[in-house]
Amino acid sequence: MASKLKERKRTPVSHKVIEKRRRDRINRCLNELGKTVPMALAKQSSGKLEKAEILEMTVQYLRALHSADFPRGREKDTHKKIFMTMLRK
Amino acid sequence: MASKLKERKRTPVSHKVIEKRRRDRINRCLNELGKTVPMALAKQSSGKLEKAEILEMTVQYLRALHSADFPRGREKDTHKKIFMTMLRK
């Protein structure tokens, strides 16, 4: 009985802690994206951006980077190189 | 009095709708990032990724793209070009 009570007491706390860590990870990334994506960085001077806005700008930026006018062969090589480096980490 | 009641009735519904739209925008972007970021795309074959994971991989990927071994001048030109195109939209 005592151990059951102890368990019941601990569960909400650890759930709260896990949930906070999850939100912190997400918010850290959104902060970083806000500083990395040029459009988001520029718009932040006129007020804080919503999460959805930062993400939409990130998607737009990646699309633009992928379709940018790199010499085709070079673009493929670079993406492959980056991907292989990340897989090795 | 009647109009106040009407207002009170409507508010939670429209809040729910607005909140749903916001979540939908975020989820659409996360889906798109999951398909665009190579590391996320590769990992999804072994199960659904958490939001935080997709975002961390996106940050990692953008960092890698930014520090990739492009000829310096060309990289700057391309980013500037993309940024200017996005601003014009």
Backbone of each chain as nested JSON, in Angstrom:
{
  "chains": [
    {"id": "A", "residues": [
      {"number": 1, "name": "MET", "atoms": {"N": [0.843, -1.205, 0.0], "CA": [0.0, 0.0, 0.0], "C": [0.875, 1.251, 0.0]}},
      {"number": 2, "name": "ALA", "atoms": {"N": [1.894, 1.214, 0.885], "CA": [2.796, 2.371, 0.988], "C": [3.52, 2.616, -0.33]}},
      {"number": 3, "name": "SER", "atoms": {"N": [3.966, 1.514, -0.96], "CA": [4.711, 1.687, -2.209], "C": [3.798, 2.183, -3.337]}},
      {"number": 4, "name": "LYS", "atoms": {"N": [2.527, 1.75, -3.288], "CA": [1.563, 2.212, -4.297], "C": [1.343, 3.718, -4.18]}},
      {"number": 5, "name": "LEU", "atoms": {"N": [1.227, 4.172, -2.933], "CA": [1.023, 5.607, -2.697], "C": [2.226, 6.394, -3.193]}},
      {"number": 6, "name": "LYS", "atoms": {"N": [3.403, 5.839, -2.911], "CA": [4.655, 6.496, -3.312], "C": [4.691, 6.634, -4.842]}},
      {"number": 7, "name": "GLU", "atoms": {"N": [4.294, 5.533, -5.503], "CA": [4.285, 5.533, -6.966], "C": [3.334, 6.594, -7.517]}},
      {"number": 8, "name": "ARG", "atoms": {"N": [2.118, 6.613, -6.91], "CA": [1.104, 7.559, -7.348], "C": [1.593, 8.998, -7.196]}},
      {"number": 9, "name": "LYS", "atoms": {"N": [2.343, 9.203, -6.1], "CA": [2.849, 10.544, -5.829], "C": [3.915, 10.943, -6.858]}},
      {"number": 10, "name": "ARG", "atoms": {"N": [4.76, 9.963, -7.231], "CA": [5.893, 10.297, -8.087], "C": [5.488, 10.482, -9.549]}},
      {"number": 11, "name": "THR", "atoms": {"N": [4.511, 9.691, -10.012], "CA": [4.186, 9.7, -11.444], "C": [3.911, 11.092, -12.033]}},
      {"number": 12, "name": "PRO", "atoms": {"N": [3.014, 11.885, -11.427], "CA": [2.74, 13.19, -12.059], "C": [3.965, 14.085, -12.131]}},
      {"number": 13, "name": "VAL", "atoms": {"N": [4.821, 13.992, -11.117], "CA": [6.021, 14.828, -11.122], "C": [6.921, 14.45, -12.274]}},
      {"number": 14, "name": "SER", "atoms": {"N": [7.198, 13.154, -12.431], "CA": [8.121, 12.786, -13.497], "C": [7.496, 13.04, -14.872]}},
      {"number": 15, "name": "HIS", "atoms": {"N": [6.162, 12.9, -14.963], "CA": [5.51, 13.228, -16.236], "C": [5.692, 14.704, -16.548]}},
      {"number": 16, "name": "LYS", "atoms": {"N": [5.525, 15.533, -15.494], "CA": [5.701, 16.983, -15.676], "C": [7.125, 17.313, -16.116]}},
      {"number": 17, "name": "VAL", "atoms": {"N": [8.089, 16.609, -15.494], "CA": [9.495, 16.86, -15.808], "C": [9.8, 16.449, -17.247]}},
      {"number": 18, "name": "ILE", "atoms": {"N": [9.31, 15.263, -17.634], "CA": [9.531, 14.771, -19.004], "C": [8.899, 15.714, -20.014]}},
      {"number": 19, "name": "GLU", "atoms": {"N": [7.674, 16.146, -19.711], "CA": [6.943, 17.047, -20.592], "C": [7.671, 18.388, -20.716]}},
      {"number": 20, "name": "LYS", "atoms": {"N": [8.22, 18.859, -19.598], "CA": [8.959, 20.136, -19.628], "C": [10.209, 20.007, -20.495]}},
      {"number": 21, "name": "ARG", "atoms": {"N": [10.904, 18.87, -20.331], "CA": [12.113, 18.628, -21.144], "C": [11.784, 18.609, -22.623]}},
      {"number": 22, "name": "ARG", "atoms": {"N": [10.643, 17.959, -22.966], "CA": [10.203, 17.874, -24.352], "C": [9.927, 19.275, -24.899]}},
      {"number": 23, "name": "ARG", "atoms": {"N": [9.193, 20.074, -24.12], "CA": [8.885, 21.438, -24.566], "C": [10.145, 22.287, -24.682]}},
      {"number": 24, "name": "ASP", "atoms": {"N": [11.085, 22.074, -23.737], "CA": [12.345, 22.821, -23.793], "C": [13.132, 22.501, -25.054]}},
      {"number": 25, "name": "ARG", "atoms": {"N": [13.155, 21.198, -25.401], "CA": [13.863, 20.78, -26.634], "C": [13.236, 21.467, -27.839]}},
      {"number": 26, "name": "ILE", "atoms": {"N": [11.901, 21.439, -27.904], "CA": [11.187, 22.05, -29.033], "C": [11.469, 23.553, -29.082]}},
      {"number": 27, "name": "ASN", "atoms": {"N": [11.387, 24.203, -27.914], "CA": [11.588, 25.656, -27.899], "C": [13.021, 26.057, -28.235]}},
      {"number": 28, "name": "ARG", "atoms": {"N": [13.98, 25.253, -27.788], "CA": [15.39, 25.523, -28.137], "C": [15.556, 25.491, -29.653]}},
      {"number": 29, "name": "CYS", "atoms": {"N": [14.955, 24.473, -30.277], "CA": [15.066, 24.339, -31.736], "C": [14.386, 25.504, -32.447]}},
      {"number": 30, "name": "LEU", "atoms": {"N": [13.203, 25.889, -31.973], "CA": [12.484, 26.993, -32.616], "C": [13.283, 28.283, -32.504]}},
      {"number": 31, "name": "ASN", "atoms": {"N": [13.918, 28.493, -31.341], "CA": [14.797, 29.655, -31.147], "C": [15.924, 29.656, -32.16]}},
      {"number": 32, "name": "GLU", "atoms": {"N": [16.543, 28.485, -32.28], "CA": [17.682, 28.324, -33.192], "C": [17.237, 28.57, -34.642]}},
      {"number": 33, "name": "LEU", "atoms": {"N": [16.076, 28.029, -35.007], "CA": [15.571, 28.235, -36.37], "C": [15.277, 29.712, -36.612]}},
      {"number": 34, "name": "GLY", "atoms": {"N": [14.764, 30.373, -35.593], "CA": [14.481, 31.803, -35.707], "C": [15.725, 32.628, -35.973]}},
      {"number": 35, "name": "LYS", "atoms": {"N": [16.882, 32.086, -35.521], "CA": [18.141, 32.803, -35.751], "C": [18.827, 32.359, -37.034]}},
      {"number": 36, "name": "THR", "atoms": {"N": [18.461, 31.174, -37.532], "CA": [19.159, 30.598, -38.686], "C": [18.48, 30.922, -40.007]}},
      {"number": 37, "name": "VAL", "atoms": {"N": [17.155, 30.889, -39.995], "CA": [16.404, 31.125, -41.238], "C": [16.333, 32.643, -41.484]}},
      {"number": 38, "name": "PRO", "atoms": {"N": [16.92, 33.109, -42.579], "CA": [17.049, 34.555, -42.804], "C": [15.73, 35.327, -42.721]}},
      {"number": 39, "name": "MET", "atoms": {"N": [14.67, 34.756, -43.323], "CA": [13.37, 35.428, -43.336], "C": [12.828, 35.608, -41.909]}},
      {"number": 40, "name": "ALA", "atoms": {"N": [13.009, 34.583, -41.06], "CA": [12.536, 34.65, -39.673], "C": [13.341, 35.69, -38.897]}},
      {"number": 41, "name": "LEU", "atoms": {"N": [14.635, 35.673, -39.126], "CA": [15.533, 36.619, -38.454], "C": [15.121, 38.053, -38.789]}},
      {"number": 42, "name": "ALA", "atoms": {"N": [14.81, 38.282, -40.063], "CA": [14.447, 39.634, -40.504], "C": [13.102, 40.063, -39.918]}},
      {"number": 43, "name": "LYS", "atoms": {"N": [12.151, 39.125, -39.851], "CA": [10.806, 39.485, -39.386], "C": [10.726, 39.674, -37.877]}},
      {"number": 44, "name": "GLN", "atoms": {"N": [11.707, 39.105, -37.148], "CA": [11.646, 39.179, -35.696], "C": [11.863, 40.587, -35.153]}},
      {"number": 45, "name": "SER", "atoms": {"N": [12.421, 41.451, -35.984], "CA": [12.628, 42.823, -35.527], "C": [11.274, 43.519, -35.339]}},
      {"number": 46, "name": "SER", "atoms": {"N": [10.238, 43.035, -36.055], "CA": [8.916, 43.648, -35.897], "C": [8.011, 42.834, -34.956]}},
      {"number": 47, "name": "GLY", "atoms": {"N": [8.615, 42.138, -33.997], "CA": [7.827, 41.411, -32.987], "C": [8.096, 39.921, -32.993]}},
      {"number": 48, "name": "LYS", "atoms": {"N": [7.735, 39.263, -31.879], "CA": [7.972, 37.828, -31.73], "C": [7.144, 37.054, -32.757]}},
      {"number": 49, "name": "LEU", "atoms": {"N": [7.752, 36.037, -33.339], "CA": [7.039, 35.215, -34.322], "C": [6.336, 34.046, -33.649]}},
      {"number": 50, "name": "GLU", "atoms": {"N": [5.221, 33.627, -34.245], "CA": [4.544, 32.411, -33.785], "C": [5.351, 31.185, -34.19]}},
      {"number": 51, "name": "LYS", "atoms": {"N": [5.14, 30.074, -33.462], "CA": [5.81, 28.812, -33.815], "C": [5.521, 28.444, -35.269]}},
      {"number": 52, "name": "ALA", "atoms": {"N": [4.216, 28.516, -35.634], "CA": [3.806, 28.116, -36.988], "C": [4.518, 28.976, -38.042]}},
      {"number": 53, "name": "GLU", "atoms": {"N": [4.689, 30.261, -37.752], "CA": [5.359, 31.148, -38.706], "C": [6.822, 30.742, -38.907]}},
      {"number": 54, "name": "ILE", "atoms": {"N": [7.522, 30.493, -37.792], "CA": [8.931, 30.086, -37.887], "C": [9.047, 28.803, -38.704]}},
      {"number": 55, "name": "LEU", "atoms": {"N": [8.142, 27.854, -38.44], "CA": [8.205, 26.579, -39.149], "C": [7.899, 26.753, -40.635]}},
      {"number": 56, "name": "GLU", "atoms": {"N": [6.91, 27.585, -40.956], "CA": [6.582, 27.808, -42.366], "C": [7.754, 28.46, -43.099]}},
      {"number": 57, "name": "MET", "atoms": {"N": [8.421, 29.386, -42.425], "CA": [9.581, 30.023, -43.047], "C": [10.741, 29.039, -43.228]}},
      {"number": 58, "name": "THR", "atoms": {"N": [10.865, 28.115, -42.276], "CA": [11.918, 27.1, -42.381], "C": [11.672, 26.201, -43.585]}},
      {"number": 59, "name": "VAL", "atoms": {"N": [10.414, 25.763, -43.746], "CA": [10.047, 24.906, -44.883], "C": [10.332, 25.648, -46.197]}},
      {"number": 60, "name": "GLN", "atoms": {"N": [9.903, 26.905, -46.247], "CA": [10.11, 27.737, -47.442], "C": [11.604, 27.863, -47.748]}},
      {"number": 61, "name": "TYR", "atoms": {"N": [12.389, 28.09, -46.694], "CA": [13.831, 28.288, -46.863], "C": [14.501, 27.018, -47.37]}},
      {"number": 62, "name": "LEU", "atoms": {"N": [14.121, 25.874, -46.8], "CA": [14.707, 24.608, -47.252], "C": [14.332, 24.315, -48.7]}},
      {"number": 63, "name": "ARG", "atoms": {"N": [13.055, 24.602, -49.043], "CA": [12.631, 24.419, -50.437], "C": [13.472, 25.283, -51.357]}},
      {"number": 64, "name": "ALA", "atoms": {"N": [13.674, 26.531, -50.938], "CA": [14.453, 27.456, -51.761], "C": [15.899, 26.986, -51.888]}},
      {"number": 65, "name": "LEU", "atoms": {"N": [16.471, 26.497, -50.775], "CA": [17.853, 26.007, -50.823], "C": [17.961, 24.805, -51.757]}},
      {"number": 66, "name": "HIS", "atoms": {"N": [16.955, 23.922, -51.688], "CA": [16.994, 22.713, -52.519], "C": [16.818, 23.011, -54.004]}},
      {"number": 67, "name": "SER", "atoms": {"N": [16.03, 24.058, -54.284], "CA": [15.808, 24.341, -55.704], "C": [16.74, 25.436, -56.212]}},
      {"number": 68, "name": "ALA", "atoms": {"N": [17.642, 25.9, -55.321], "CA": [18.542, 26.993, -55.713], "C": [19.398, 26.579, -56.903]}},
      {"number": 69, "name": "ASP", "atoms": {"N": [19.873, 27.58, -57.577], "CA": [20.543, 27.325, -58.844], "C": [22.002, 26.89, -58.659]}},
      {"number": 70, "name": "PHE", "atoms": {"N": [22.219, 25.811, -57.855], "CA": [23.566, 25.241, -57.759], "C": [23.831, 24.438, -59.02]}},
      {"number": 71, "name": "PRO", "atoms": {"N": [25.113, 24.316, -59.408], "CA": [25.379, 23.372, -60.493], "C": [24.899, 21.998, -60.024]}},
      {"number": 72, "name": "ARG", "atoms": {"N": [24.075, 21.328, -60.821], "CA": [23.374, 20.115, -60.394], "C": [24.24, 19.063, -59.718]}},
      {"number": 73, "name": "GLY", "atoms": {"N": [25.342, 18.746, -60.378], "CA": [26.205, 17.689, -59.845], "C": [26.722, 18.048, -58.462]}},
      {"number": 74, "name": "ARG", "atoms": {"N": [27.154, 19.292, -58.337], "CA": [27.732, 19.749, -57.076], "C": [26.697, 19.686, -55.936]}},
      {"number": 75, "name": "GLU", "atoms": {"N": [25.461, 20.105, -56.266], "CA": [24.417, 20.113, -55.231], "C": [24.211, 18.697, -54.69]}},
      {"number": 76, "name": "LYS", "atoms": {"N": [24.08, 17.746, -55.612], "CA": [23.847, 16.356, -55.196], "C": [25.004, 15.86, -54.333]}},
      {"number": 77, "name": "ASP", "atoms": {"N": [26.245, 16.135, -54.787], "CA": [27.412, 15.698, -54.033], "C": [27.398, 16.254, -52.624]}},
      {"number": 78, "name": "THR", "atoms": {"N": [27.081, 17.556, -52.503], "CA": [27.132, 18.205, -51.2], "C": [26.089, 17.62, -50.266]}},
      {"number": 79, "name": "HIS", "atoms": {"N": [24.871, 17.423, -50.76], "CA": [23.813, 16.867, -49.916], "C": [24.172, 15.457, -49.461]}},
      {"number": 80, "name": "LYS", "atoms": {"N": [24.735, 14.691, -50.383], "CA": [25.121, 13.312, -50.053], "C": [26.207, 13.337, -48.967]}},
      {"number": 81, "name": "LYS", "atoms": {"N": [27.165, 14.241, -49.129], "CA": [28.279, 14.352, -48.18], "C": [27.74, 14.712, -46.788]}},
      {"number": 82, "name": "ILE", "atoms": {"N": [26.847, 15.693, -46.745], "CA": [26.27, 16.14, -45.468], "C": [25.514, 14.995, -44.815]}},
      {"number": 83, "name": "PHE", "atoms": {"N": [24.728, 14.293, -45.621], "CA": [23.916, 13.203, -45.111], "C": [24.799, 12.095, -44.538]}},
      {"number": 84, "name": "MET", "atoms": {"N": [25.859, 11.762, -45.254], "CA": [26.745, 10.696, -44.797], "C": [27.448, 11.101, -43.506]}},
      {"number": 85, "name": "THR", "atoms": {"N": [27.842, 12.374, -43.41], "CA": [28.505, 12.864, -42.198], "C": [27.553, 12.765, -41.006]}},
      {"number": 86, "name": "MET", "atoms": {"N": [26.27, 13.135, -41.248], "CA": [25.297, 13.114, -40.153], "C": [25.009, 11.679, -39.709]}},
      {"number": 87, "name": "LEU", "atoms": {"N": [24.984, 10.762, -40.663], "CA": [24.717, 9.359, -40.304], "C": [25.85, 8.778, -39.458]}},
      {"number": 88, "name": "ARG", "atoms": {"N": [27.069, 9.256, -39.738], "CA": [28.227, 8.732, -38.991], "C": [28.262, 9.231, -37.552]}},
      {"number": 89, "name": "LYS", "atoms": {"N": [27.569, 10.353, -37.252], "CA": [27.607, 10.947, -35.903], "C": [26.92, 10.051, -34.869]}}
    ]},
    {"id": "B", "residues": [
      {"number": 1, "name": "MET", "atoms": {"N": [-28.154, 41.65, -22.562], "CA": [-27.982, 40.359, -21.87], "C": [-27.948, 39.215, -22.892]}},
      {"number": 2, "name": "ALA", "atoms": {"N": [-28.906, 39.261, -23.836], "CA": [-28.98, 38.192, -24.834], "C": [-27.708, 38.171, -25.694]}},
      {"number": 3, "name": "SER", "atoms": {"N": [-27.227, 39.346, -26.075], "CA": [-26.041, 39.39, -26.924], "C": [-24.804, 38.917, -26.156]}},
      {"number": 4, "name": "LYS", "atoms": {"N": [-24.799, 39.219, -24.84], "CA": [-23.655, 38.781, -24.018], "C": [-23.594, 37.255, -23.959]}},
      {"number": 5, "name": "LEU", "atoms": {"N": [-24.777, 36.657, -23.797], "CA": [-24.844, 35.199, -23.738], "C": [-24.372, 34.583, -25.058]}},
      {"number": 6, "name": "LYS", "atoms": {"N": [-24.818, 35.199, -26.135], "CA": [-24.446, 34.73, -27.473], "C": [-22.915, 34.753, -27.632]}},
      {"number": 7, "name": "GLU", "atoms": {"N": [-22.356, 35.874, -27.164], "CA": [-20.898, 36.046, -27.271], "C": [-20.163, 34.96, -26.491]}},
      {"number": 8, "name": "ARG", "atoms": {"N": [-20.675, 34.751, -25.243], "CA": [-20.046, 33.764, -24.371], "C": [-20.085, 32.371, -24.997]}},
      {"number": 9, "name": "LYS", "atoms": {"N": [-21.208, 32.1, -25.693], "CA": [-21.38, 30.792, -26.315], "C": [-20.402, 30.612, -27.482]}},
      {"number": 10, "name": "ARG", "atoms": {"N": [-20.191, 31.701, -28.224], "CA": [-19.399, 31.589, -29.442], "C": [-17.894, 31.499, -29.167]}},
      {"number": 11, "name": "THR", "atoms": {"N": [-17.455, 32.199, -28.121], "CA": [-16.015, 32.306, -27.903], "C": [-15.263, 30.961, -27.842]}},
      {"number": 12, "name": "PRO", "atoms": {"N": [-15.719, 29.998, -27.01], "CA": [-14.919, 28.762, -26.942], "C": [-14.836, 28.033, -28.274]}},
      {"number": 13, "name": "VAL", "atoms": {"N": [-15.907, 28.081, -29.065], "CA": [-15.894, 27.401, -30.362], "C": [-14.845, 28.032, -31.265]}},
      {"number": 14, "name": "SER", "atoms": {"N": [-14.872, 29.366, -31.383], "CA": [-13.925, 29.978, -32.309], "C": [-12.491, 29.821, -31.779]}},
      {"number": 15, "name": "HIS", "atoms": {"N": [-12.344, 29.808, -30.445], "CA": [-10.993, 29.572, -29.902], "C": [-10.515, 28.174, -30.308]}},
      {"number": 16, "name": "LYS", "atoms": {"N": [-11.444, 27.209, -30.201], "CA": [-11.098, 25.833, -30.58], "C": [-10.698, 25.759, -32.06]}},
      {"number": 17, "name": "VAL", "atoms": {"N": [-11.459, 26.484, -32.893], "CA": [-11.184, 26.47, -34.335], "C": [-9.829, 27.104, -34.63]}},
      {"number": 18, "name": "ILE", "atoms": {"N": [-9.592, 28.251, -34.001], "CA": [-8.312, 28.941, -34.211], "C": [-7.156, 28.059, -33.749]}},
      {"number": 19, "name": "GLU", "atoms": {"N": [-7.326, 27.439, -32.588], "CA": [-6.293, 26.579, -32.022], "C": [-6.044, 25.365, -32.935]}},
      {"number": 20, "name": "LYS", "atoms": {"N": [-7.131, 24.834, -33.507], "CA": [-6.987, 23.681, -34.407], "C": [-6.21, 24.087, -35.659]}},
      {"number": 21, "name": "ARG", "atoms": {"N": [-6.533, 25.278, -36.189], "CA": [-5.829, 25.773, -37.379], "C": [-4.339, 25.944, -37.097]}},
      {"number": 22, "name": "ARG", "atoms": {"N": [-4.046, 26.478, -35.908], "CA": [-2.65, 26.697, -35.513], "C": [-1.909, 25.347, -35.442]}},
      {"number": 23, "name": "ARG", "atoms": {"N": [-2.543, 24.37, -34.797], "CA": [-1.923, 23.049, -34.694], "C": [-1.752, 22.393, -36.061]}},
      {"number": 24, "name": "ASP", "atoms": {"N": [-2.765, 22.59, -36.926], "CA": [-2.697, 22.022, -38.278], "C": [-1.524, 22.616, -39.053]}},
      {"number": 25, "name": "ARG", "atoms": {"N": [-1.341, 23.952, -38.927], "CA": [-0.215, 24.605, -39.623], "C": [1.103, 24.016, -39.133]}},
      {"number": 26, "name": "ILE", "atoms": {"N": [1.233, 23.877, -37.797], "CA": [2.467, 23.336, -37.213], "C": [2.686, 21.901, -37.696]}},
      {"number": 27, "name": "ASN", "atoms": {"N": [1.631, 21.087, -37.659], "CA": [1.778, 19.683, -38.054], "C": [2.093, 19.512, -39.537]}},
      {"number": 28, "name": "ARG", "atoms": {"N": [1.482, 20.378, -40.372], "CA": [1.796, 20.331, -41.807], "C": [3.29, 20.588, -42.023]}},
      {"number": 29, "name": "CYS", "atoms": {"N": [3.817, 21.593, -41.312], "CA": [5.238, 21.934, -41.458], "C": [6.123, 20.792, -40.967]}},
      {"number": 30, "name": "LEU", "atoms": {"N": [5.756, 20.207, -39.827], "CA": [6.57, 19.116, -39.289], "C": [6.586, 17.926, -40.251]}},
      {"number": 31, "name": "ASN", "atoms": {"N": [5.429, 17.654, -40.856], "CA": [5.342, 16.603, -41.87], "C": [6.28, 16.878, -43.024]}},
      {"number": 32, "name": "GLU", "atoms": {"N": [6.218, 18.112, -43.488], "CA": [7.046, 18.542, -44.625], "C": [8.535, 18.439, -44.26]}},
      {"number": 33, "name": "LEU", "atoms": {"N": [8.89, 18.868, -43.054], "CA": [10.295, 18.785, -42.632], "C": [10.733, 17.324, -42.546]}},
      {"number": 34, "name": "GLY", "atoms": {"N": [9.832, 16.473, -42.082], "CA": [10.143, 15.049, -41.992], "C": [10.447, 14.433, -43.351]}},
      {"number": 35, "name": "LYS", "atoms": {"N": [9.871, 15.054, -44.405], "CA": [10.124, 14.535, -45.753], "C": [11.301, 15.224, -46.427]}},
      {"number": 36, "name": "THR", "atoms": {"N": [11.668, 16.407, -45.918], "CA": [12.692, 17.212, -46.574], "C": [14.092, 16.984, -45.983]}},
      {"number": 37, "name": "VAL", "atoms": {"N": [14.149, 16.846, -44.66], "CA": [15.445, 16.678, -43.993], "C": [15.883, 15.216, -44.144]}},
      {"number": 38, "name": "PRO", "atoms": {"N": [17.005, 14.98, -44.816], "CA": [17.392, 13.595, -45.144], "C": [17.471, 12.672, -43.933]}},
      {"number": 39, "name": "MET", "atoms": {"N": [18.055, 13.171, -42.838], "CA": [18.215, 12.349, -41.631], "C": [16.853, 11.915, -41.07]}},
      {"number": 40, "name": "ALA", "atoms": {"N": [15.875, 12.829, -41.085], "CA": [14.536, 12.526, -40.578], "C": [13.855, 11.505, -41.485]}},
      {"number": 41, "name": "LEU", "atoms": {"N": [14.009, 11.704, -42.779], "CA": [13.421, 10.802, -43.765], "C": [13.957, 9.385, -43.57]}},
      {"number": 42, "name": "ALA", "atoms": {"N": [15.257, 9.284, -43.335], "CA": [15.882, 7.972, -43.163], "C": [15.417, 7.306, -41.868]}},
      {"number": 43, "name": "LYS", "atoms": {"N": [15.292, 8.087, -40.801], "CA": [14.937, 7.502, -39.494], "C": [13.471, 7.106, -39.4]}},
      {"number": 44, "name": "GLN", "atoms": {"N": [12.624, 7.706, -40.262], "CA": [11.197, 7.432, -40.163], "C": [10.822, 6.007, -40.545]}},
      {"number": 45, "name": "SER", "atoms": {"N": [11.729, 5.339, -41.256], "CA": [11.431, 3.953, -41.618], "C": [11.405, 3.079, -40.365]}},
      {"number": 46, "name": "SER", "atoms": {"N": [12.101, 3.514, -39.302], "CA": [12.085, 2.712, -38.07], "C": [11.099, 3.276, -37.033]}},
      {"number": 47, "name": "GLY", "atoms": {"N": [10.037, 3.919, -37.504], "CA": [8.992, 4.41, -36.586], "C": [8.795, 5.906, -36.66]}},
      {"number": 48, "name": "LYS", "atoms": {"N": [7.632, 6.371, -36.156], "CA": [7.3, 7.786, -36.211], "C": [8.248, 8.585, -35.314]}},
      {"number": 49, "name": "LEU", "atoms": {"N": [8.664, 9.727, -35.813], "CA": [9.575, 10.565, -35.024], "C": [8.795, 11.542, -34.143]}},
      {"number": 50, "name": "GLU", "atoms": {"N": [9.397, 11.889, -33.007], "CA": [8.828, 12.939, -32.157], "C": [9.034, 14.297, -32.811]}},
      {"number": 51, "name": "LYS", "atoms": {"N": [8.175, 15.267, -32.423], "CA": [8.326, 16.63, -32.937], "C": [9.729, 17.156, -32.644]}},
      {"number": 52, "name": "ALA", "atoms": {"N": [10.174, 16.967, -31.391], "CA": [11.486, 17.492, -30.987], "C": [12.602, 16.881, -31.834]}},
      {"number": 53, "name": "GLU", "atoms": {"N": [12.462, 15.598, -32.159], "CA": [13.49, 14.928, -32.973], "C": [13.566, 15.544, -34.37]}},
      {"number": 54, "name": "ILE", "atoms": {"N": [12.392, 15.727, -34.99], "CA": [12.365, 16.315, -36.34], "C": [13.006, 17.698, -36.307]}},
      {"number": 55, "name": "LEU", "atoms": {"N": [12.674, 18.481, -35.279], "CA": [13.214, 19.845, -35.203], "C": [14.719, 19.832, -34.967]}},
      {"number": 56, "name": "GLU", "atoms": {"N": [15.201, 18.929, -34.109], "CA": [16.638, 18.848, -33.862], "C": [17.388, 18.459, -35.135]}},
      {"number": 57, "name": "MET", "atoms": {"N": [16.801, 17.547, -35.9], "CA": [17.438, 17.14, -37.162], "C": [17.425, 18.278, -38.174]}},
      {"number": 58, "name": "THR", "atoms": {"N": [16.366, 19.076, -38.143], "CA": [16.284, 20.22, -39.058], "C": [17.386, 21.236, -38.73]}},
      {"number": 59, "name": "VAL", "atoms": {"N": [17.548, 21.522, -37.435], "CA": [18.586, 22.47, -37.005], "C": [19.962, 21.949, -37.419]}},
      {"number": 60, "name": "GLN", "atoms": {"N": [20.203, 20.672, -37.161], "CA": [21.479, 20.03, -37.514], "C": [21.734, 20.137, -39.019]}},
      {"number": 61, "name": "TYR", "atoms": {"N": [20.684, 19.868, -39.792], "CA": [20.799, 19.878, -41.251], "C": [21.099, 21.286, -41.772]}},
      {"number": 62, "name": "LEU", "atoms": {"N": [20.411, 22.286, -41.214], "CA": [20.663, 23.665, -41.656], "C": [22.071, 24.097, -41.291]}},
      {"number": 63, "name": "ARG", "atoms": {"N": [22.524, 23.704, -40.076], "CA": [23.904, 24.008, -39.67], "C": [24.883, 23.392, -40.66]}},
      {"number": 64, "name": "ALA", "atoms": {"N": [24.623, 22.122, -40.996], "CA": [25.51, 21.415, -41.917], "C": [25.503, 22.082, -43.289]}},
      {"number": 65, "name": "LEU", "atoms": {"N": [24.314, 22.476, -43.768], "CA": [24.231, 23.144, -45.076], "C": [25.002, 24.458, -45.052]}},
      {"number": 66, "name": "HIS", "atoms": {"N": [24.871, 25.193, -43.928], "CA": [25.542, 26.493, -43.832], "C": [27.052, 26.369, -43.753]}},
      {"number": 67, "name": "SER", "atoms": {"N": [27.515, 25.284, -43.129], "CA": [28.969, 25.164, -42.991], "C": [29.555, 24.254, -44.071]}},
      {"number": 68, "name": "ALA", "atoms": {"N": [28.69, 23.799, -45.004], "CA": [29.157, 22.865, -46.041], "C": [30.251, 23.509, -46.878]}},
      {"number": 69, "name": "ASP", "atoms": {"N": [30.983, 22.656, -47.503], "CA": [32.183, 23.115, -48.198], "C": [31.865, 23.705, -49.57]}},
      {"number": 70, "name": "PHE", "atoms": {"N": [30.949, 24.702, -49.608], "CA": [30.715, 25.422, -50.859], "C": [31.874, 26.383, -51.075]}},
      {"number": 71, "name": "PRO", "atoms": {"N": [32.156, 26.698, -52.361], "CA": [33.111, 27.779, -52.545], "C": [32.531, 29.025, -51.873]}},
      {"number": 72, "name": "ARG", "atoms": {"N": [33.277, 29.664, -51.011], "CA": [32.778, 30.738, -50.149], "C": [31.923, 31.797, -50.861]}},
      {"number": 73, "name": "GLY", "atoms": {"N": [32.459, 32.314, -51.938], "CA": [31.76, 33.397, -52.642], "C": [30.401, 32.933, -53.129]}},
      {"number": 74, "name": "ARG", "atoms": {"N": [30.401, 31.749, -53.708], "CA": [29.166, 31.206, -54.274], "C": [28.093, 31.001, -53.197]}},
      {"number": 75, "name": "GLU", "atoms": {"N": [28.52, 30.487, -52.036], "CA": [27.563, 30.236, -50.958], "C": [26.885, 31.544, -50.552]}},
      {"number": 76, "name": "LYS", "atoms": {"N": [27.697, 32.566, -50.336], "CA": [27.133, 33.858, -49.924], "C": [26.158, 34.38, -50.973]}},
      {"number": 77, "name": "ASP", "atoms": {"N": [26.562, 34.295, -52.234], "CA": [25.708, 34.784, -53.321], "C": [24.368, 34.06, -53.32]}},
      {"number": 78, "name": "THR", "atoms": {"N": [24.427, 32.732, -53.161], "CA": [23.209, 31.936, -53.247], "C": [22.261, 32.279, -52.11]}},
      {"number": 79, "name": "HIS", "atoms": {"N": [22.802, 32.37, -50.888], "CA": [21.947, 32.69, -49.743], "C": [21.322, 34.067, -49.896]}},
      {"number": 80, "name": "LYS", "atoms": {"N": [22.121, 35.005, -50.396], "CA": [21.616, 36.367, -50.585], "C": [20.479, 36.354, -51.625]}},
      {"number": 81, "name": "LYS", "atoms": {"N": [20.707, 35.58, -52.694], "CA": [19.718, 35.498, -53.769], "C": [18.4, 34.91, -53.235]}},
      {"number": 82, "name": "ILE", "atoms": {"N": [18.516, 33.82, -52.475], "CA": [17.326, 33.168, -51.915], "C": [16.582, 34.136, -50.999]}},
      {"number": 83, "name": "PHE", "atoms": {"N": [17.339, 34.813, -50.158], "CA": [16.749, 35.727, -49.201], "C": [16.012, 36.858, -49.907]}},
      {"number": 84, "name": "MET", "atoms": {"N": [16.622, 37.405, -50.936], "CA": [16.01, 38.518, -51.661], "C": [14.73, 38.047, -52.381]}},
      {"number": 85, "name": "THR", "atoms": {"N": [14.778, 36.815, -52.924], "CA": [13.6, 36.274, -53.604], "C": [12.452, 36.111, -52.619]}},
      {"number": 86, "name": "MET", "atoms": {"N": [12.783, 35.61, -51.4], "CA": [11.748, 35.387, -50.397], "C": [11.158, 36.707, -49.913]}},
      {"number": 87, "name": "LEU", "atoms": {"N": [11.994, 37.713, -49.8], "CA": [11.491, 39.016, -49.343], "C": [10.525, 39.617, -50.352]}},
      {"number": 88, "name": "ARG", "atoms": {"N": [10.783, 39.34, -51.634], "CA": [9.933, 39.912, -52.684], "C": [8.561, 39.247, -52.741]}},
      {"number": 89, "name": "LYS", "atoms": {"N": [8.43, 38.017, -52.185], "CA": [7.158, 37.265, -52.263], "C": [6.067, 37.903, -51.418]}}
    ]}
  ]
}
